[in-house]
Amino acid sequence: MIRLYDTRAKKKVDFQPREPGKVSLYVCGVTVYDLCHVGHARTAVSFDVIVRHLRNRGFDVRFVRNITDVDDKIIRKSLTEGRPALEVAQSYAEAMAEDWKNLGLAPPDVEPRATQHIADMIDVIRRLEERGLAYAAGGDVYYSVAGFPGYGGLSGQSPEELLTGARIEVGEHKRSPLDFALWKAAKPGEPQWDSPWGPGRPGWHIECSAMSHRYLGDAFDIHGGGSDLIFPHHENEIAQSEGAFGSFARYWMHSGMLNFGGEKMSKSLGNVVTIRRVAETHDLEALRLLLISVHYRSPANFSIARDADGNPLYPDLDEAEARLDYFYRTLERLDAFVATLSSPPSPPPSDLARHFIEAMDNDFNTAAAIGHLYDAFILANKLLDDPKVAPKAERQATLTALARDARMAGDTLGIMRRPPADFLNDRRARLCQR
């Protein structure tokens, strides 16, 4: 039985999908207005591993991860770069796809873009209007939070608490500071589409409600994203989708933030390290291992030092790459040993397989799972170094099982999926260049 932490329930619960053997999952993707940084990679890799484990446990997973390609940030970037907003979004979406491929992310089953689903968003807004949960004002359309009694349930805050510090900006026509835009009236130079309320563009929150409904229906199993999206984005999604369709996601999962110098890594704070910058000096598989070495819900740290010339150094990545080196060398030794056997045994699952699956079934605890993998490799090297440690048949069976089950673990974690010689040769060449 898989157990996961449900943000809305605020506790760990047994995972019971709506349809036995099948899982429907929606994860909020990137707003494509710049190159992706390692903070983006934290969320993307976390849910990539979650999907991999669900599939390895036999579930038929339908995984949807969106791309936000119309947004205030994209519009501001278009003004900075002097090119149309949709062109900005397209170029960074292509860069993101390349980064995700280089990080070893399995592609989602569907990767919808907001601009391809404007009609779906308009349909959801009209439903909310019909139910008295949306109102037009000054060319904009707003969600009426007062009409949704459960508002604040995901973030654990009451409407009264949320009102503290909330305000209505100049030019907004909403009735309450908590109300949020579903549709924004057109402004000069911004992307715009026709709608029943006049030309304009969608608000950010309605995009995910519309796209998740389009591909997963009124109700689905898991909605995921970074913990920075709990409020307001996911809170508003719940209000929209449950208001329009009556139901929404059964479980809510959120990955912790990646911190840099004690602060969340984000473009707005100017403390980002792009994935491409990391790739200049390190194997991105090391970044992947670093990110999953901490439980997905816990905050993770990313440290940077400087050499005498002021060039950036990444000690955490150095350590992760060294650990990968150990993993690949052990795997290479295991492969070589199994290749010497004229009739390799077919042993039952090893202790590694059992402990690894137990860790992953317990809220996808990659930190514990990697610990079990490390312990298994210590045992493997001990058996390989000294044939007298165990009887011959037992030794052969154990090492054969470890070679097989280590690859199962690597496939789930998205590491050790290359021929060991390829990684080791690449690492040797990189170290010579530093």
N, C-alpha and C positions, 0 to 999 in steps of 0.2 A: 504493500500500500504506500503510495506516494503521499507525503504530507508537505504542505506549503504554507507559508505565512500570507494570510489574506489581510491586506492593508485596511479594508473596510471593516472586517470582523475584529481586527487588531489582535489576532492570535493565530497560532498555527492550527491548521485544520486538515482533515483527510480530503484528498483530492478525489472528487466524484464528478467526472464529466457528464454533461447532459445526455450524451449518447455513449453507451459502453464501447470502449475500444477506439473512440474517436475524440480528438481534441481540436477545438477552434480557438485560435489565439490571435489577438490584435496587439501590436506594439507601435507606439508613437515613434516615428522616425525623425529624421533631421530636417530642420529648416535650412534649405540650401542657399546660404548667402555668403559663404566663405569656405575655406578648406576645413575639413574635419580635424578635430584635435583629439588627444588621448582621452579627454572626458567623454566625448561622443563614443569613443571605442569601448569605454567601460560598459555602457548600457548595451551597445550592440553585441559585444562579446558575451555578456551575461545571458542575454536571451537566446543567442545562438547556442550556447551550451544547454540551456533549458530545453530548447527544441530538440537538440541532438539526443539528450537523455530520454525524453518522452518517446522519440522514435525508436531508440535502442531498446526501450522497454515494451515495444510492440504496438504503440499507439499510432493510429493514422492521423497525422497532424496537418491541419490546414492553417498555415502561418501567413498572416497579412501584416506587412509593415509599410506604412505610408511615407510619402515624401511631401513635405510642405513646400510648395513652389510659388505661393503668393502670400505675402506677409509684409508687415510694416518694415521689418529689418531688410528684406530683399529690396523694397522700394528705396530705402535710404542708401543701400549699397549701390543701387543703379544710378542714383544721383552722384555718388562719389566717383564711380567708374565711368560715368557718362555714356551708358548704354542701356537699352530697354530692360525692364525688370525681368521679363520672361527669359531674355537672353542670359542675364546674370544667373538666374535659377538653373537654366539648362546647363551652363558651363560647370557650375559647382555640383550639380547632380551627377554629371559625368565623372568629375574628380572623385566624388564620394564613392561611386560604383567601383572605381579602380582601387581606392583605399580598402573598401570592404573585401574585395577579391584578394588583395595582398595580405589582409589579415586572416584569410581563410574562412570567412563567413559563408555559410551555406545560403544561397539566395532564398528569399521568401517565396511562397507559392504565388502570392500576388503582391505587387509593389505599386499601389495606385498613387497617382499624383492629384493634388487638390484641384488643379486647373482642368483636369479631365472629368470632374464630377460636380461642376457648378449646378447642373440641373438637379442632381440628387440633393444638394444643399438647399436649393430653393424649395424642393418638395418637403424637406423636413421643417423648414421655417414656416411654410404654409400650414402644415399640420399643427405646429405650436400655436400659430395664430388662431386656428379653428378651436383650439382647446383653451383659449384665453391666456396662454403663457407667453405670448409675444405681442408686441405693439410697435407700430410705425411712428416715427417722430423725426421731422426734419430731413426726410430722405433716408434715414437710418432705420434699422429694425433692432429692437432690444428684447432680451429675455427678461420676463418679470419674475424675479427670484421670489417675491412674496407669494407667488402662486404655487411654489413647489415646497411642501412642508419638510422634506428630507434634506434640504440644502445644508451643507456643512458636515454631513455624516461621514464622508470619506476622510476629511481632514481633521475631524473631531472637534470642530468649532461650531458654535451656535451662530445664527445670523446676527445676534446682538454683538457677539465678540468680533465677528467679521466686519461689522459696521465701524468699529473703532479704527479711526485713521483713514477710512474710506472716504472718497470725495468725488464730486462730479467735476470733470475737467471743463475748461472753457470750450464752448462749441458743441458740447454734448447735450443731448436732449432727453436723457433718460430720467425716469421718475424717481429712482432710488440709486444711491451710490453703489449698491451691490449688483444692480442690473448690468448686463454685459451685451456687447454688440453681436448680433447674428448676421447683420448685413450693413455695410458701410457705403454711404452715398459716394458717388464718383467725385474724384478730385482731379484737377488738371495734371496730366503726365503720369497718372497711375493706371495700372491695368483695370479694365472695367468690362462688365457683362450686363446685358439687359436682364431685368427682373420685374415682377409685378409692382415693385416699389420704386422703379426707376433704375437707371444705370448705376452700377457700383460693383463691389466685390465682397466676398464673404468675410466674416470674422474668423479668427483662428480656430475657436473651439468647435464651431459647427462643422468644420472640415472633417474631423475624425468621427463625429457622430454619423455623418452621411456616408463616409467611406466604409466604416465598420459595418453599418447596416447593409450597404450595397453588397458586400462580399460575405458577411457572416449572418445576416438576418437580424430579426428582432432581439434575439438572445444568443449569447455564445459563452464559452467557458472562461477564458482568461483575458484580461486587459492588462498590458504592461507598459512600462516606461521608466524614466528616471524619477527619483524621489522629488526632484524639483518641479515635477509636473502635477503633484498631488493637488495643490491649490495654486492657481485657480483652474488650470486646464482640465484635469480629470474630474474635479468637482462640477465644473460646468458641463462637461460631457454627460455626466450622470443626469443632471437636471434636464438637459436637452433630450437625450435618448429615452429615458424613462418617462419624461413628459410627453414625448411624441409616440412612443411605441409600447409603453407599459413595463418593459423589462430591458435589461442590458447585460452587462458582464456578471457572471456568477462569482468570479474571483478577481482580486486586484493585486498585482505584484509590482514592486518597485525596487529598482537597483539603487544602491547608495552612490553618493557623489564621489568624484575623484578630487582630492584636495591637493593644493599646491601652496606651500607656505602657510598652512592653516586656513586657507580660503578655498571655496569651490573653484575649480578651474572653469573659466568661462570667458568667452570673447569680450563680454561687456566689462570684465575686470582687467582685461589686457594681460592675463597671465597664462596664456595658452601655449602648448607645445603641439604642433601639428603632427599628424601621423607621418607625413612625408619628411618632416624634420627628423623624427626618430629613425626612419628607414635609411637615412644617410649614414648612420653609424652603427645601427643594430639590426639584427634579424627581427622582423615583426612578429615572428613566433615567440620571441622572448617577451615582447610587449603583451601578447596574448596570455602567456603563462603568468606574468606579473599581475595582470588584471584579475585572473581567476584564482590567484593564491590567497585572496581574501574573500570571505563569504559575500555573495552578491548584494546582500542588504546592508552590509557594513560599509562605512566610509573607508576609502583607500587613499594612501598618500603617494605622491609622485615627487621625488626629490631631484634637485639639480645642483651640481657643484660647478666650480670653475677651475680651469687649469691656470698656469702662470700667465698665459696670454689672454685670459678672459673667455676662452672657448668653453661651451657648455659640456659638462660631464653628467652622465646618468648612472649613478652607482646602483640604483635599484634594478635597472635594466642589465647592467653588467652581471649582477648576482643571478638574475633570472636566466640570462644567456649561459652562464656557467652551469646552472642546474640543468638546463636543456642539454648541454654538452655531456653531462654525466648520464642523463637519460638515454641519449642517442648512442653513446659508447656502450652502455650496458645492453641496449637493444641489439646493437651490432654483434656483441659477444654472444647473446642468446641465439641470434639467427645462425651464427657460425657453428654453435654447438648443435643445434637441431639439424643442421645440414650434414653433420657427420654421422647421424643415426641412419642406419640402413632401413629400419622399420620404426619410425617415430611413434611413440604411444599416443593414445587418444584419452588423456586423463580427464577426470571430471573438473568442474570449475575450481580454481585455486582459492586460497584464502583471500588473495588480492581481489578476485572477482566478487566474492561475497561481501567483503568489507567496503569495496568501492561502491557497489550498488546500494548498500545500506546507507552510506554517506550521502549519495546523490538522491536517494528516495527521501531523505530527511531534509526537505526544503533545499535541495540542490546544493548541498554543502561541498563545494569544490575544494575549499581549503582542507577539509578532512580527507577528501578523496585523493588529493595530491599527496598528502601525508602517507596514506596507505600505499600509493604507488612508489613513493620514495623508500618506504620500508621493504617493499617487495624487491626493489632493485638492490638493496643492501644484501638481502638474502640470496638473490641470484648471483651476485658477485662473490659471495662467500662460497657458494656451491661450485661456481666456476673456478675459483682459485684453488680449492682443495677437494679433489675427488673423494677423499676419505671421510668427508664430513657426514655423508649419508650413504646407505647401501646403493649399489649401482642402479637398480630398477627404480628405487624411490627418487634418486637424484635425477634420472632421465625424465621421469614423469613430472616432477616438480618444475624442472627447467622448461620442459615443453609447454606445460600449462601456463607458466609465467610469460613465456614468449607470446603465446596466443592472447592471454588476458590483458597483458600490457597494451597490446594493440587495440583491444576493445576499449580500454580506459582512454587511450589516446584519441580514438575516434570520437568518443563522447566529449572529451575536453577540447578537441580540435588541435591537438599537438601530436608530435611524433608520427606524422602521416607521410613523411618523406622517407626515401631510402636513407639510412643513417649516414652513408658516405657523402651524400649530397649536402646534408646539413654540416657535417664536420669539415668538408672541404671549403664550403662557403665561409664558415666561421674562421678557419685558418687564414683564408685570404683577407677577411675583414680585419683581423688582428694585425696582420702585416701592414695594413694601410693606416692604422691609427698612430 
